[in-house]
Amino acid sequence: MDKKLLSLFFLILFLFHFSYADVELVGKLSRERILEKCPGWEGEITSYSPDQEVIEKLQSIDQEVIIEVFLGTWCPDSMRNVSAYFKIMDLVDNSHLITKYVGLPRDKDARKPYIKGKNIIRIPTFIVFINNQEKGRIIENPTQSVEEDLFEIINH
């Protein structure tokens, strides 16, 4: 009986993984479009618990900060870290923090038109700009957490 349950669990996991992993959105995206086409990301958003102290610091930012997020809707690191970012931005609710999302195809050669001049090697990549100058990046996985790394880049 245990083997049958285990087999069923892996079959469901396999089917669930491929039902979301095959969604490949490319080009300029919105959070709404990502979540519409990748509903599995909602669970990641709900389960993420950002550091409230850092959220409050991000709420107090009073200069325009543009964050470009290069992601793959098929990529597990993007699902985890961009979903965390969604939750952070929901809690921060600061109009000075402006986000632009760019979906990348799985095929690395096909990414060229979307990443021209951006030096994107791994995804997701969050690029932070202040006064039209790049201040820093979060590449693939944060050093501390998405919110802590983001705040550190902005305040550096």
CYANA upper distance limits for C-alpha pairs under 8 A (distance plus 0.5 A):
  1 MET  CA      5 LEU  CA      6.86
  2 ASP  CA      6 LEU  CA      6.55
  3 LYS  CA      7 SER  CA      6.48
  4 LYS  CA      8 LEU  CA      6.58
  5 LEU  CA      9 PHE  CA      6.58
  6 LEU  CA     10 PHE  CA      6.79
  7 SER  CA     11 LEU  CA      6.64
  8 LEU  CA     12 ILE  CA      6.68
  9 PHE  CA     13 LEU  CA      6.60
 10 PHE  CA     14 PHE  CA      6.39
 11 LEU  CA     15 LEU  CA      6.67
 12 ILE  CA     16 PHE  CA      6.46
 13 LEU  CA     17 HIS  CA      6.47
 14 PHE  CA     18 PHE  CA      6.83
 15 LEU  CA     19 SER  CA      6.55
 16 PHE  CA     20 TYR  CA      7.14
 17 HIS  CA     21 ALA  CA      6.20
 18 PHE  CA     22 ASP  CA      6.35
 19 SER  CA     23 VAL  CA      8.17
 20 TYR  CA     38 CYS  CA      6.57
 20 TYR  CA     39 PRO  CA      8.43
 20 TYR  CA     40 GLY  CA      7.27
 20 TYR  CA     74 TRP  CA      7.50
 21 ALA  CA     73 THR  CA      7.72
 21 ALA  CA     74 TRP  CA      4.89
 21 ALA  CA     75 CYS  CA      7.53
 22 ASP  CA     74 TRP  CA      6.37
 23 VAL  CA     37 LYS  CA      7.57
 23 VAL  CA     38 CYS  CA      7.55
 23 VAL  CA     73 THR  CA      6.68
 23 VAL  CA     74 TRP  CA      6.29
 24 GLU  CA     72 GLY  CA      7.51
 24 GLU  CA     73 THR  CA      6.11
 24 GLU  CA     74 TRP  CA      6.36
 24 GLU  CA    103 GLY  CA      8.31
 24 GLU  CA    104 LEU  CA      8.21
 24 GLU  CA    105 PRO  CA      6.72
 24 GLU  CA    106 ARG  CA      7.95
 25 LEU  CA     29 LEU  CA      8.31
 25 LEU  CA     34 ILE  CA      8.18
 25 LEU  CA     72 GLY  CA      7.91
 25 LEU  CA     73 THR  CA      6.71
 25 LEU  CA    103 GLY  CA      6.04
 25 LEU  CA    104 LEU  CA      7.51
 25 LEU  CA    105 PRO  CA      7.65
 26 VAL  CA     72 GLY  CA      8.47
 26 VAL  CA    102 VAL  CA      7.24
 26 VAL  CA    103 GLY  CA      4.59
 26 VAL  CA    104 LEU  CA      5.48
 26 VAL  CA    105 PRO  CA      6.42
 27 GLY  CA    102 VAL  CA      5.66
 27 GLY  CA    103 GLY  CA      5.51
 27 GLY  CA    104 LEU  CA      7.16
 27 GLY  CA    114 TYR  CA      7.01
 28 LYS  CA    100 LYS  CA      8.03
 28 LYS  CA    101 TYR  CA      6.37
 28 LYS  CA    102 VAL  CA      5.15
 28 LYS  CA    103 GLY  CA      6.92
 29 LEU  CA     33 ARG  CA      6.96
 29 LEU  CA     34 ILE  CA      7.43
 29 LEU  CA    100 LYS  CA      8.06
 29 LEU  CA    101 TYR  CA      5.68
 29 LEU  CA    102 VAL  CA      6.17
 29 LEU  CA    103 GLY  CA      6.95
 30 SER  CA     34 ILE  CA      6.83
 30 SER  CA    100 LYS  CA      8.13
 30 SER  CA    101 TYR  CA      6.76
 31 ARG  CA     35 LEU  CA      6.73
 31 ARG  CA     86 PHE  CA      8.26
 31 ARG  CA    101 TYR  CA      8.15
 32 GLU  CA     36 GLU  CA      6.47
 33 ARG  CA     37 LYS  CA      6.69
 34 ILE  CA     38 CYS  CA      6.22
 34 ILE  CA     73 THR  CA      7.89
 35 LEU  CA     39 PRO  CA      5.64
 35 LEU  CA     40 GLY  CA      8.39
 35 LEU  CA     41 TRP  CA      7.08
 35 LEU  CA     42 GLU  CA      7.54
 38 CYS  CA     73 THR  CA      7.76
 40 GLY  CA     44 GLU  CA      8.03
 41 TRP  CA     45 ILE  CA      6.96
 41 TRP  CA     79 MET  CA      6.50
 41 TRP  CA     80 ARG  CA      8.24
 41 TRP  CA     83 SER  CA      6.71
 42 GLU  CA     46 THR  CA      6.74
 42 GLU  CA     83 SER  CA      7.95
 43 GLY  CA     47 SER  CA      6.59
 44 GLU  CA     48 TYR  CA      6.66
 44 GLU  CA     79 MET  CA      7.90
 44 GLU  CA     80 ARG  CA      6.76
 44 GLU  CA     83 SER  CA      6.31
 44 GLU  CA     84 ALA  CA      7.55
 45 ILE  CA     83 SER  CA      5.45
 45 ILE  CA     84 ALA  CA      6.25
 45 ILE  CA     86 PHE  CA      7.24
 45 ILE  CA     87 LYS  CA      6.00
 46 THR  CA     87 LYS  CA      8.05
 48 TYR  CA     83 SER  CA      8.50
 48 TYR  CA     84 ALA  CA      6.37
 48 TYR  CA     87 LYS  CA      7.58
 50 PRO  CA     54 VAL  CA      8.41
 50 PRO  CA     55 ILE  CA      7.84
 50 PRO  CA     84 ALA  CA      8.31
 50 PRO  CA     87 LYS  CA      8.40
 50 PRO  CA     88 ILE  CA      7.18
 50 PRO  CA    147 GLU  CA      7.44
 51 ASP  CA     55 ILE  CA      6.86
 51 ASP  CA    147 GLU  CA      7.95
 51 ASP  CA    148 GLU  CA      8.48
 52 GLN  CA     56 GLU  CA      6.77
 53 GLU  CA     57 LYS  CA      7.00
 54 VAL  CA     58 LEU  CA      6.72
 54 VAL  CA    147 GLU  CA      7.04
 54 VAL  CA    148 GLU  CA      6.86
 54 VAL  CA    151 PHE  CA      7.75
 55 ILE  CA     59 GLN  CA      6.70
 55 ILE  CA     88 ILE  CA      7.50
 55 ILE  CA     91 LEU  CA      7.42
 55 ILE  CA     92 VAL  CA      6.25
 55 ILE  CA    147 GLU  CA      7.62
 56 GLU  CA     60 SER  CA      7.09
 56 GLU  CA     92 VAL  CA      7.60
 57 LYS  CA     61 ILE  CA      7.54
 57 LYS  CA    151 PHE  CA      8.07
 58 LEU  CA     92 VAL  CA      6.77
 58 LEU  CA     94 ASN  CA      8.23
 58 LEU  CA    151 PHE  CA      6.95
 59 GLN  CA     92 VAL  CA      5.56
 59 GLN  CA     93 ASP  CA      7.43
 59 GLN  CA     94 ASN  CA      6.18
 60 SER  CA     94 ASN  CA      8.46
 61 ILE  CA     94 ASN  CA      8.16
 61 ILE  CA     96 HIS  CA      7.55
 62 ASP  CA     96 HIS  CA      6.84
 63 GLN  CA     96 HIS  CA      6.42
 63 GLN  CA    130 ILE  CA      8.47
 64 GLU  CA     96 HIS  CA      5.05
 64 GLU  CA     97 LEU  CA      6.62
 64 GLU  CA     98 ILE  CA      7.90
 64 GLU  CA    130 ILE  CA      7.09
 64 GLU  CA    131 ASN  CA      8.08
 65 VAL  CA     96 HIS  CA      6.52
 65 VAL  CA     97 LEU  CA      5.46
 65 VAL  CA     98 ILE  CA      6.63
 65 VAL  CA    128 VAL  CA      7.41
 65 VAL  CA    129 PHE  CA      6.29
 65 VAL  CA    130 ILE  CA      5.59
 65 VAL  CA    131 ASN  CA      8.23
 65 VAL  CA    154 ILE  CA      8.30
 66 ILE  CA     97 LEU  CA      6.54
 66 ILE  CA     98 ILE  CA      5.28
 66 ILE  CA     99 THR  CA      6.34
 66 ILE  CA    100 LYS  CA      8.06
 66 ILE  CA    128 VAL  CA      6.42
 66 ILE  CA    129 PHE  CA      5.59
 66 ILE  CA    130 ILE  CA      7.09
 67 ILE  CA     97 LEU  CA      7.79
 67 ILE  CA     98 ILE  CA      6.60
 67 ILE  CA     99 THR  CA      5.27
 67 ILE  CA    100 LYS  CA      6.75
 67 ILE  CA    126 PHE  CA      6.88
 67 ILE  CA    127 ILE  CA      6.00
 67 ILE  CA    128 VAL  CA      5.12
 67 ILE  CA    129 PHE  CA      6.75
 68 GLU  CA     99 THR  CA      6.37
 68 GLU  CA    100 LYS  CA      5.29
 68 GLU  CA    101 TYR  CA      6.49
 68 GLU  CA    102 VAL  CA      8.00
 68 GLU  CA    125 THR  CA      8.46
 68 GLU  CA    126 PHE  CA      6.14
 68 GLU  CA    127 ILE  CA      5.59
 68 GLU  CA    128 VAL  CA      7.13
 69 VAL  CA     99 THR  CA      7.72
 69 VAL  CA    100 LYS  CA      6.60
 69 VAL  CA    101 TYR  CA      5.32
 69 VAL  CA    102 VAL  CA      6.60
 69 VAL  CA    124 PRO  CA      7.33
 69 VAL  CA    125 THR  CA      6.25
 69 VAL  CA    126 PHE  CA      5.01
 69 VAL  CA    127 ILE  CA      6.97
 70 PHE  CA    101 TYR  CA      6.62
 70 PHE  CA    102 VAL  CA      5.37
 70 PHE  CA    103 GLY  CA      6.52
 70 PHE  CA    104 LEU  CA      7.32
 70 PHE  CA    120 ILE  CA      8.42
 70 PHE  CA    123 ILE  CA      6.91
 70 PHE  CA    124 PRO  CA      5.91
 70 PHE  CA    125 THR  CA      5.66
 70 PHE  CA    126 PHE  CA      6.96
 71 LEU  CA     75 CYS  CA      8.08
 71 LEU  CA     78 SER  CA      6.13
 71 LEU  CA     82 VAL  CA      8.25
 71 LEU  CA    101 TYR  CA      7.95
 71 LEU  CA    102 VAL  CA      6.78
 71 LEU  CA    103 GLY  CA      5.60
 71 LEU  CA    104 LEU  CA      6.37
 71 LEU  CA    123 ILE  CA      5.96
 71 LEU  CA    124 PRO  CA      4.98
 71 LEU  CA    125 THR  CA      7.27
 72 GLY  CA     78 SER  CA      6.50
 72 GLY  CA    103 GLY  CA      6.00
 72 GLY  CA    104 LEU  CA      5.66
 72 GLY  CA    105 PRO  CA      7.04
 72 GLY  CA    106 ARG  CA      7.52
 72 GLY  CA    123 ILE  CA      7.32
 72 GLY  CA    124 PRO  CA      7.43
 73 THR  CA     78 SER  CA      7.20
 73 THR  CA     79 MET  CA      7.28
 73 THR  CA    103 GLY  CA      7.37
 73 THR  CA    104 LEU  CA      8.34
 74 TRP  CA     78 SER  CA      8.37
 74 TRP  CA     79 MET  CA      8.37
 74 TRP  CA    106 ARG  CA      7.86
 75 CYS  CA     79 MET  CA      6.80
 75 CYS  CA    123 ILE  CA      8.35
 76 PRO  CA     80 ARG  CA      6.71
 77 ASP  CA     81 ASN  CA      6.47
 77 ASP  CA     82 VAL  CA      8.49
 77 ASP  CA    123 ILE  CA      7.73
 77 ASP  CA    124 PRO  CA      7.18
 77 ASP  CA    140 GLU  CA      7.03
 77 ASP  CA    141 ASN  CA      7.68
 78 SER  CA     82 VAL  CA      5.79
 78 SER  CA     83 SER  CA      8.05
 78 SER  CA    123 ILE  CA      7.04
 78 SER  CA    124 PRO  CA      5.57
 78 SER  CA    140 GLU  CA      8.04
 79 MET  CA     83 SER  CA      6.21
 80 ARG  CA     84 ALA  CA      6.78
 81 ASN  CA     85 TYR  CA      6.69
 81 ASN  CA    124 PRO  CA      7.93
 81 ASN  CA    140 GLU  CA      8.47
 81 ASN  CA    141 ASN  CA      7.54
 81 ASN  CA    146 VAL  CA      7.49
 82 VAL  CA     86 PHE  CA      6.67
 82 VAL  CA    124 PRO  CA      7.89
 83 SER  CA     87 LYS  CA      6.90
 84 ALA  CA     88 ILE  CA      6.72
 84 ALA  CA    146 VAL  CA      7.51
 85 TYR  CA     89 MET  CA      6.60
 85 TYR  CA    146 VAL  CA      7.07
 85 TYR  CA    147 GLU  CA      7.90
 86 PHE  CA     90 ASP  CA      6.67
 87 LYS  CA     91 LEU  CA      6.84
 88 ILE  CA     92 VAL  CA      6.51
 88 ILE  CA    147 GLU  CA      7.22
 89 MET  CA     93 ASP  CA      6.27
 89 MET  CA     94 ASN  CA      8.11
102 VAL  CA    114 TYR  CA      7.87
104 LEU  CA    111 ARG  CA      6.32
104 LEU  CA    114 TYR  CA      7.44
105 PRO  CA    110 ALA  CA      6.93
105 PRO  CA    111 ARG  CA      6.45
106 ARG  CA    110 ALA  CA      8.37
106 ARG  CA    111 ARG  CA      8.41
107 ASP  CA    111 ARG  CA      7.28
108 LYS  CA    112 LYS  CA      8.01
111 ARG  CA    115 ILE  CA      6.78
112 LYS  CA    116 LYS  CA      6.24
115 ILE  CA    119 ASN  CA      7.42
115 ILE  CA    120 ILE  CA      6.83
120 ILE  CA    125 THR  CA      7.48
122 ARG  CA    139 ILE  CA      6.89
122 ARG  CA    140 GLU  CA      6.24
123 ILE  CA    139 ILE  CA      7.03
123 ILE  CA    140 GLU  CA      5.41
124 PRO  CA    138 ILE  CA      8.49
124 PRO  CA    139 ILE  CA      6.72
124 PRO  CA    140 GLU  CA      5.29
124 PRO  CA    141 ASN  CA      8.19
125 THR  CA    137 ARG  CA      7.21
125 THR  CA    138 ILE  CA      6.14
125 THR  CA    139 ILE  CA      5.02
125 THR  CA    140 GLU  CA      6.29
126 PHE  CA    137 ARG  CA      5.87
126 PHE  CA    138 ILE  CA      5.52
126 PHE  CA    139 ILE  CA      7.00
127 ILE  CA    134 GLU  CA      7.42
127 ILE  CA    135 LYS  CA      8.23
127 ILE  CA    136 GLY  CA      6.58
127 ILE  CA    137 ARG  CA      5.11
127 ILE  CA    138 ILE  CA      7.28
128 VAL  CA    134 GLU  CA      6.26
128 VAL  CA    135 LYS  CA      6.06
128 VAL  CA    136 GLY  CA      6.00
128 VAL  CA    137 ARG  CA      6.62
128 VAL  CA    150 LEU  CA      8.40
128 VAL  CA    153 ILE  CA      7.82
128 VAL  CA    154 ILE  CA      7.86
129 PHE  CA    133 GLN  CA      5.66
129 PHE  CA    134 GLU  CA      4.90
129 PHE  CA    135 LYS  CA      6.04
129 PHE  CA    136 GLY  CA      8.05
130 ILE  CA    134 GLU  CA      7.10
130 ILE  CA    135 LYS  CA      7.11
130 ILE  CA    154 ILE  CA      8.27
135 LYS  CA    153 ILE  CA      6.75
135 LYS  CA    154 ILE  CA      7.43
135 LYS  CA    156 HIS  CA      8.24
136 GLY  CA    153 ILE  CA      6.10
136 GLY  CA    154 ILE  CA      8.49
137 ARG  CA    153 ILE  CA      8.01
138 ILE  CA    142 PRO  CA      6.26
138 ILE  CA    143 THR  CA      8.50
138 ILE  CA    146 VAL  CA      8.24
138 ILE  CA    149 ASP  CA      7.55
138 ILE  CA    150 LEU  CA      8.06
142 PRO  CA    146 VAL  CA      5.99
142 PRO  CA    149 ASP  CA      6.87
143 THR  CA    149 ASP  CA      7.18
144 GLN  CA    148 GLU  CA      6.69
144 GLN  CA    149 ASP  CA      6.72
145 SER  CA    149 ASP  CA      6.42
146 VAL  CA    150 LEU  CA      6.48
147 GLU  CA    151 PHE  CA      6.61
148 GLU  CA    152 GLU  CA      6.56
149 ASP  CA    153 ILE  CA      6.66
150 LEU  CA    154 ILE  CA      6.78
151 PHE  CA    155 ASN  CA      6.59
152 GLU  CA    156 HIS  CA      6.38
